[in-house]
Amino acid sequence: MAYCYCLGCSQLLNFCTCKNGESMKPMPPKEAKRVIATIRKLTAEYFANANKKYAVLGVSGGLDSAVVAGIMSGIKSIKTIGCILPCHSNALDERLADKVITKFKLQKERVCLDDVYQNTMSCLTTNLKNISDDRIRIAQGNVKARLRMITLYHIAQLTDGIVLSTDNLSEYLTGFWTLHGDVGDYAPIQQLWKSTEVVALAKALGVPKEIIDRPPTDGLTANGKDEDQLGLPYAKLDPILELVDKYKNSIGVTSTIANKTGETIQAIVNVSNRVKSTEFKRNHPKILTREDLGV
């Protein structure tokens, strides 16, 4: 049964009689198949134009990398290498990643980064004082992400390949990703909403139900559930993000968004602030133009 999130009554329903009536509807199966075919066509063309035959993909055991793996498995002109990169990781992550690679018949590479991470952290000593435990935890998670990206780029260099990104639009707008840790060369699903579109693609591709139903995690920290870090589950976050992005740079729309989504003013403010505070990531690197410099 297909469900949608009603912006009027803030519930996941298979139908909605709320008078406010706005909803963020799931992508229909037929549309999901069309989008998959379009991504495959555009990706094949991009790789052909770049004269590349290899794609390098980090497979985490999560939904996004599984969807990208499924998409790439249907492109005969590209050989995709699925990389499992444990770094003091949950054993379940590796089991599910292996399941994805096997299902979609990708070439498998496994590189354990446990010792590399420990050695790296032992070298990263500073004289900085009064750093919060939470900030330290996030920084350590970012080191793991960047070590994985170094590995992916090393494999891409060896194969003359292209590194794939697995971020979705929900993560992109909230800055819920690591600079130089999650961003590759080609991003096939970065403009798709997590709750309504990425999930639809996963079902159309036949991603294992165990992965679709699994609570999203960052794979970097012990308590890495996305919902805990973002403050809301994607089913509630995405409708807010859609409206925040729609009304960006407008004045006095917080209450409007709150009314439409049924969320509190504080929740809308929190999401808006997160989008604003991570704008530098989406404008990275910031380049001073010749016009800026007056030359």
N, C-alpha and C positions, 0 to 999 in steps of 0.2 A: 504493500500500500504506500502510495506517495504522500508525503507530508509537506506542509508549508508552514512558514512562520508568519503569523498574522501580526502586522504592525499596529493593529487596532487593539487587540486584546492580549498580545504578548504570550501566545500559546502555540505549541506545535499541534496542528490539527490536520485531519484529512479533508475537512471542509470547514468553512468559517461563515458564521452568520453575523459577525460583528458589523455594526453599522458603519464603522470607520472604513472597513473594507480593504485597506491597503495591505498587500502581502508581498513577500519576497518569495516567489514561487520557485520550486525546484525545476531544473532543466528537464524537459521531457526526454524519454529514452531516444526517440527519433532524432531530436535536436542534438543530444549527446553524441550519437553516432556520426552526425554530420560534422560536428566540431572536431571529433577525432580524425575524421577523414581529411578535413581542412588542415589541421595541424600537421598531419603526416605529409600532405602534399607540399605545404610551405617549407617544412623541415627538409624534405628531400631536395627541393629546389635550392635551399640555402646551402646545404652541404655540397651539392653539385657545383654551384657557383664558386664556392670556396675551395673546390677541388679536395674535399675531405671525405674520407670513407669510414672513419672511426668516430664514435661518440663515447665519452667517458662519463659514467653516471654513478654517483654515490647512492647506494641503496641502504636505507636506514631501518627498514621494517615498518615505516610509517606510510600513511596514505599517499602523500604527494609523490614521493619517489616511486611508489608502486604504480601510480597512474602514468608517470613519465616512462617507466619501464615498459608498461603495456603499450603505450603509444609507439615507442621506438621499436618494439618487437614486430610491428607491422610494416616497417620500412625496409624493404629487401636490399636497397642500395647502400644501407648504412649498417656497419657492424658495431653493436653497442656492447661495451664492456661494463658489466655491473660490478661495482666495487663495494665490498663489505670492509669497513674500517673500524673495528672495535677499539674503543679507547676508554677503558674502565666502564664498559657499557653493561646494560641490562642484557642477560643471556637471551631473553625473549626477543630483543631487537634483532639479534643475529639470526635466530631461528626463523623469524618472519622474513627477514631480508633474503635468506637463502631460499625460502619458499617462493618468493617473488621471482628471483633469478631463475629458479628451476622452471616455474610455470611459464614464464615468457621466453625461456630458452636463450638467455643472454650468456655471453662469455663471462666467466666469473674470475675475479681477482680478490684475494683476501690479504689485507695487510694489518697486522695488529700493531696498534700505536701506544699500547700501555707503557712500555719502557721509554719510548720517545717522549711521551707526555711527562713522565716522572723526571726524566733528565732535563727537559726544557724548563719545567717549573723550578727545579733546583738551581737553575742558572738565572732565573728571573727575580732576583732579589733587588729591592729598592730601599731607599731611606724615607719613603713616604709614611706619614703618620696619620692616625685617626681615620683610617679607611674602614668603612662599615663592612660587616661580615657579608651582607647581601651583595655589595659591590664587588667584593673579592670573589664570591661565588660566581657571579655573572662573568667576571673577567677570566676566571679559570675555564668556564664553559666556552668562552670565545677562543681561548687558546686551543681547546680541543677541535673546534670547528675549523680554525685556521690550519692546524696540522693536517686535518683531513683534506682541506683544499690543496695544500702543498702536495699531498700524495696524488690527488686526482690530476693536478697539472703535470706532475712528473710522469704519470702514465700517459697522459695526453701528449706530452713531448716525445715520449718513446714511440708512440704509434702515429704521430702526426695527426692527432685527433682534436676534437672540440669538447670542452667540458660543459655539461648540461646543468642548468639551474633547476631547482625543483620548487621554488617559492610560488605561492599563490597570491591573489590580490589582497586577501585579508591580511596576510603577513606583510606584504609590501607596504600597504598604507599605514600599518601600525609600527613599522620599523622592527618587526619581530624577526630579525635575521642579523647575521654577523657580517659586517664589512670585511671583505677579503676572506670570508669563511663560508658563505652560502652562494655568493654570486659568481656564476660561471660565465660562459661565452654566449650561451643561447638559452632563452627562457621560454619554453613552450606553453606553460600554464600560468604565467605571472599575472595575467589579466582576467583570471577566473576566480569567482568567489568560492571559498572553501566549502561552506555548508550546503549550497544549492547546486553548484556547477562541478566542482572537483569530485564530489561524491557521486554525482550523476555519471561522470566519465568513468569513475572506478567501477560502478555497476555495469556499465556498458562494455567495459573491457574484461570483465570477469575477475577483477581483483578479489582475492580471497575474503570472504565475509568476516573472518576473524580480524583482518586489518581494517576493513570498513567500519566495523563496530567498535574498534579499540579507541579509547580516549586519546586524542592527539597529545603527543609529548615532544619536547625539544631534543630528546636523546642526549642531552649534555649534562644534566644535573640529576641528583637523586630524586628531587621533587619537581620534575620538569613538566608537569601537566600544563598545556597551553592555557587552559581556562583559569588556573590559579595565577598565572603570570599576567594574563591579559585582563582579568577581572570579570570576564563574561564568557560563556560558551559561544562558539562561532555562530550558532543559530540565532543568538541574540545580538552578537557583535556585528555581524555582516549588515543587517538592516540599518543599524546606526551608522556604520561606515559609509554605506551607500548614500545616505542623506547628508552626512558631514561632507563628503566629497562633492555632492551635488550643490550644497549651499556654501562651499568654501569661500572665504573672504566676504561673506554676507554678515550683516550685523543683526543681532537680536533674534537668532533662529533657534537658540538652544531649547527654549520652551516648545517651539513648534516640533522639533525633532522628538522631544520627550513625549509630547502628546501623540505623535504618530506611532511611536514605538512602544509606548506604555512603560518606558524605563524612567528612572528618576533623573532629575536635573543633574545631580552629581555624577551619575553614570555617563551622561552625555558629555559633561565637562571633562571627565577623565579620558574618554575616548578622543575628544577633540584635542585635548592637550597632548596626548600621545602622538597623534598625527602631526601636530605642529612641531613637537620637540624632535621628531625623527625626520623632518623634511631634509635635513642636511645629508642623510643617507641616500635619499632619492635624487639628490643633486650632486652626487659624488662622482668624480672629483669636481669641486668648484673651481672653474677656470676664469681668471680675470682676463677679459677680452682686451684686444688692442684698443677698442673704443673706451673701455673702462680706464685704461692707462693713458689715454690721450695721445697715442702714437700711431 
